Amino acid sequence: MSEMALPNALFWWPIVVMVVGAVATYVWRALGVALSGRIDPEGALFQWAACIAYALLAALIARMIILPTGPLAQTPMIDRVAAAILAIAVLFVSRRNVLPGIAVGAGTLVLATYVRTVWF
Amino acid sequence: MAGARRAVGVPSIVLGGSFLGFGALVHQVGLSVWHALFSTATGWALPGQIALVELYAVGASVLVIAIAVGLTNARLFPMTVTLIPILRAPGVPRWQYYLISHFVAVTGWVAAMRDCPAMVTEQRLPYYAGFAGVLWSISMLATWVGFALAGSVPAPVTLGLVFINPIYFMLVICADVRARSRVLAAVLGAIGGPALYLLTPEWSLLLAGIIAGSLGYLIGRRGDPHE
């Protein structure tokens, strides 16, 4: 019984988590419709919430680059950090255009990983 | 239709690339393609989706995941509050705004805030629906393609796909964030995130977000006369 239940749970449990995530996301959108035109989006509470959202996102990004989980963890940290710094450099050289920055950042990591597997 | 046409171009390339990365991330975590598509269809706010998958992968509880996703996506509230009055037209039933609000996300919002004020009010909602519909379809397709690619292209390329999103959001923050409190919040978060992760993988994201965000807000506001 339990062997049969396992694959099922492995499929449905993430779906449940994602439904919870979708609700936690849609709540903001619905609340936005409900209160639109009746609330000042420049107010102090919004500014604070925006700061938390940016800090949380930055924390997640930095963690994914510096301490990634999964296969990215097998790449040397110097490769990931170098790719990130190059991407930022390209961003500012290209007048804050994100597309070339993404291409250079991801491309650098692919190239570095490829070179290491071939030559070392 | 005009909205649908405008959506094709640079915004859809960047968005497609980032959902490509999301599909690859879901593959790397060991979930199925249905999970990837379900998340994109129902969530459709990438930072929250990535936080969810990353936290799920480190075994965080549903409560922690829900709070982290909620805090990450709280930005959708002020965005919707400012967008809906612009889309509002006489005679349109209220449920249509609740439906369209599911499609409020950064790319479409920026375009609508730029283009809609110059339009007749009746055209704005259809414009946004067309624009967001195309972006949503591209997101679904890219999620699926990213998942499929992650299993079949050489390993270094898969790593590159998974690496797209951290790079993408890092660049978006670098390019767009000007207000001093938000810059401070992002810098402190970037330092605190990995540091706290070493102490508590499950709670690090929430702690870093709330502490760094509040510090950034308090310090930045005090020093900046424009805020």
Chai-1 contact restraints between the chains, C-beta under 6 A:
chainA,res_idxA,chainB,res_idxB,connection_type,confidence,min_distance_angstrom,max_distance_angstrom,comment,restraint_id
A,P14,B,L31,contact,1.0,0.0,6.0,A-B,restraint_1
A,P14,B,H35,contact,1.0,0.0,6.0,A-B,restraint_2
A,V17,B,Y56,contact,1.0,0.0,6.0,A-B,restraint_3
A,V17,B,V62,contact,1.0,0.0,6.0,A-B,restraint_4
A,V17,B,I65,contact,1.0,0.0,6.0,A-B,restraint_5
A,M18,B,F38,contact,1.0,0.0,6.0,A-B,restraint_6
A,M18,B,S39,contact,1.0,0.0,6.0,A-B,restraint_7
A,V20,B,V62,contact,1.0,0.0,6.0,A-B,restraint_8
A,V20,B,A66,contact,1.0,0.0,6.0,A-B,restraint_9
A,G21,B,G43,contact,1.0,0.0,6.0,A-B,restraint_10
A,G21,B,L52,contact,1.0,0.0,6.0,A-B,restraint_11
A,G21,B,V69,contact,1.0,0.0,6.0,A-B,restraint_12
A,A22,B,T42,contact,1.0,0.0,6.0,A-B,restraint_13
A,A22,B,G43,contact,1.0,0.0,6.0,A-B,restraint_14
A,A24,B,A66,contact,1.0,0.0,6.0,A-B,restraint_15
A,A24,B,V69,contact,1.0,0.0,6.0,A-B,restraint_16
A,A24,B,G70,contact,1.0,0.0,6.0,A-B,restraint_17
A,T25,B,G43,contact,1.0,0.0,6.0,A-B,restraint_18
A,T25,B,A45,contact,1.0,0.0,6.0,A-B,restraint_19
A,T25,B,G48,contact,1.0,0.0,6.0,A-B,restraint_20
A,T25,B,N73,contact,1.0,0.0,6.0,A-B,restraint_21
A,W28,B,N73,contact,1.0,0.0,6.0,A-B,restraint_22
A,W28,B,A74,contact,1.0,0.0,6.0,A-B,restraint_23
A,W28,B,L76,contact,1.0,0.0,6.0,A-B,restraint_24
A,W28,B,F77,contact,1.0,0.0,6.0,A-B,restraint_25
A,R29,B,L76,contact,1.0,0.0,6.0,A-B,restraint_26
A,R29,B,T80,contact,1.0,0.0,6.0,A-B,restraint_27
A,R29,B,S101,contact,1.0,0.0,6.0,A-B,restraint_28
A,R29,B,V104,contact,1.0,0.0,6.0,A-B,restraint_29
A,L31,B,F77,contact,1.0,0.0,6.0,A-B,restraint_30
A,G32,B,F77,contact,1.0,0.0,6.0,A-B,restraint_31
A,G32,B,T80,contact,1.0,0.0,6.0,A-B,restraint_32
A,G32,B,V81,contact,1.0,0.0,6.0,A-B,restraint_33
A,V33,B,I84,contact,1.0,0.0,6.0,A-B,restraint_34
A,V33,B,Y97,contact,1.0,0.0,6.0,A-B,restraint_35
A,V33,B,Y98,contact,1.0,0.0,6.0,A-B,restraint_36
A,V33,B,S101,contact,1.0,0.0,6.0,A-B,restraint_37
A,S36,B,V81,contact,1.0,0.0,6.0,A-B,restraint_38
A,S36,B,I84,contact,1.0,0.0,6.0,A-B,restraint_39
A,S36,B,P85,contact,1.0,0.0,6.0,A-B,restraint_40
A,G37,B,P85,contact,1.0,0.0,6.0,A-B,restraint_41
A,I39,B,V81,contact,1.0,0.0,6.0,A-B,restraint_42
A,P41,B,P78,contact,1.0,0.0,6.0,A-B,restraint_43
A,P41,B,V81,contact,1.0,0.0,6.0,A-B,restraint_44
A,P41,B,T82,contact,1.0,0.0,6.0,A-B,restraint_45
A,F46,B,P78,contact,1.0,0.0,6.0,A-B,restraint_46
A,W48,B,Y217,contact,1.0,0.0,6.0,A-B,restraint_47
A,A49,B,A74,contact,1.0,0.0,6.0,A-B,restraint_48
A,C51,B,S181,contact,1.0,0.0,6.0,A-B,restraint_49
A,C51,B,R182,contact,1.0,0.0,6.0,A-B,restraint_50
A,C51,B,A185,contact,1.0,0.0,6.0,A-B,restraint_51
A,C51,B,G213,contact,1.0,0.0,6.0,A-B,restraint_52
A,C51,B,G216,contact,1.0,0.0,6.0,A-B,restraint_53
A,C51,B,Y217,contact,1.0,0.0,6.0,A-B,restraint_54
A,I52,B,L71,contact,1.0,0.0,6.0,A-B,restraint_55
A,I52,B,G209,contact,1.0,0.0,6.0,A-B,restraint_56
A,I52,B,I210,contact,1.0,0.0,6.0,A-B,restraint_57
A,I52,B,G213,contact,1.0,0.0,6.0,A-B,restraint_58
A,A53,B,A74,contact,1.0,0.0,6.0,A-B,restraint_59
A,A53,B,R75,contact,1.0,0.0,6.0,A-B,restraint_60
A,Y54,B,R182,contact,1.0,0.0,6.0,A-B,restraint_61
A,Y54,B,A185,contact,1.0,0.0,6.0,A-B,restraint_62
A,Y54,B,A186,contact,1.0,0.0,6.0,A-B,restraint_63
A,A55,B,A185,contact,1.0,0.0,6.0,A-B,restraint_64
A,A55,B,G189,contact,1.0,0.0,6.0,A-B,restraint_65
A,A55,B,G209,contact,1.0,0.0,6.0,A-B,restraint_66
A,A55,B,A212,contact,1.0,0.0,6.0,A-B,restraint_67
A,A55,B,G213,contact,1.0,0.0,6.0,A-B,restraint_68
A,L56,B,L71,contact,1.0,0.0,6.0,A-B,restraint_69
A,L56,B,T72,contact,1.0,0.0,6.0,A-B,restraint_70
A,L56,B,G209,contact,1.0,0.0,6.0,A-B,restraint_71
A,L57,B,P47,contact,1.0,0.0,6.0,A-B,restraint_72
A,A58,B,A186,contact,1.0,0.0,6.0,A-B,restraint_73
A,A58,B,G189,contact,1.0,0.0,6.0,A-B,restraint_74
A,A58,B,A190,contact,1.0,0.0,6.0,A-B,restraint_75
A,A59,B,G189,contact,1.0,0.0,6.0,A-B,restraint_76
A,A59,B,G192,contact,1.0,0.0,6.0,A-B,restraint_77
A,A59,B,G193,contact,1.0,0.0,6.0,A-B,restraint_78
A,A59,B,L205,contact,1.0,0.0,6.0,A-B,restraint_79
A,A59,B,A208,contact,1.0,0.0,6.0,A-B,restraint_80
A,A59,B,G209,contact,1.0,0.0,6.0,A-B,restraint_81
A,L60,B,A51,contact,1.0,0.0,6.0,A-B,restraint_82
A,L60,B,L205,contact,1.0,0.0,6.0,A-B,restraint_83
A,I61,B,P166,contact,1.0,0.0,6.0,A-B,restraint_84
A,I61,B,F169,contact,1.0,0.0,6.0,A-B,restraint_85
A,I61,B,M170,contact,1.0,0.0,6.0,A-B,restraint_86
A,A62,B,A190,contact,1.0,0.0,6.0,A-B,restraint_87
A,A62,B,G193,contact,1.0,0.0,6.0,A-B,restraint_88
A,A62,B,P194,contact,1.0,0.0,6.0,A-B,restraint_89
A,R63,B,G193,contact,1.0,0.0,6.0,A-B,restraint_90
A,R63,B,P194,contact,1.0,0.0,6.0,A-B,restraint_91
A,R63,B,Y197,contact,1.0,0.0,6.0,A-B,restraint_92
A,M64,B,P166,contact,1.0,0.0,6.0,A-B,restraint_93
A,I65,B,P166,contact,1.0,0.0,6.0,A-B,restraint_94
A,I66,B,P194,contact,1.0,0.0,6.0,A-B,restraint_95
A,L67,B,P194,contact,1.0,0.0,6.0,A-B,restraint_96
A,L67,B,Y197,contact,1.0,0.0,6.0,A-B,restraint_97
A,T69,B,A57,contact,1.0,0.0,6.0,A-B,restraint_98
A,G70,B,Q28,contact,1.0,0.0,6.0,A-B,restraint_99
A,P71,B,Q28,contact,1.0,0.0,6.0,A-B,restraint_100
A,L72,B,L159,contact,1.0,0.0,6.0,A-B,restraint_101
A,L72,B,V162,contact,1.0,0.0,6.0,A-B,restraint_102
A,A87,B,I167,contact,1.0,0.0,6.0,A-B,restraint_103
A,I88,B,C174,contact,1.0,0.0,6.0,A-B,restraint_104
A,L91,B,L171,contact,1.0,0.0,6.0,A-B,restraint_105
A,L91,B,C174,contact,1.0,0.0,6.0,A-B,restraint_106
A,R96,B,A175,contact,1.0,0.0,6.0,A-B,restraint_107
A,V98,B,L171,contact,1.0,0.0,6.0,A-B,restraint_108
A,L99,B,V14,contact,1.0,0.0,6.0,A-B,restraint_109
A,G101,B,L171,contact,1.0,0.0,6.0,A-B,restraint_110
A,I102,B,I167,contact,1.0,0.0,6.0,A-B,restraint_111
A,I102,B,Y168,contact,1.0,0.0,6.0,A-B,restraint_112
A,G105,B,I167,contact,1.0,0.0,6.0,A-B,restraint_113
A,A106,B,G160,contact,1.0,0.0,6.0,A-B,restraint_114
A,A106,B,F163,contact,1.0,0.0,6.0,A-B,restraint_115
A,A106,B,I164,contact,1.0,0.0,6.0,A-B,restraint_116
A,L109,B,G160,contact,1.0,0.0,6.0,A-B,restraint_117
A,L109,B,F163,contact,1.0,0.0,6.0,A-B,restraint_118
A,V110,B,P156,contact,1.0,0.0,6.0,A-B,restraint_119
A,V110,B,V157,contact,1.0,0.0,6.0,A-B,restraint_120
A,V110,B,G160,contact,1.0,0.0,6.0,A-B,restraint_121
A,T113,B,P156,contact,1.0,0.0,6.0,A-B,restraint_122
A,T113,B,L159,contact,1.0,0.0,6.0,A-B,restraint_123
A,Y114,B,P156,contact,1.0,0.0,6.0,A-B,restraint_124
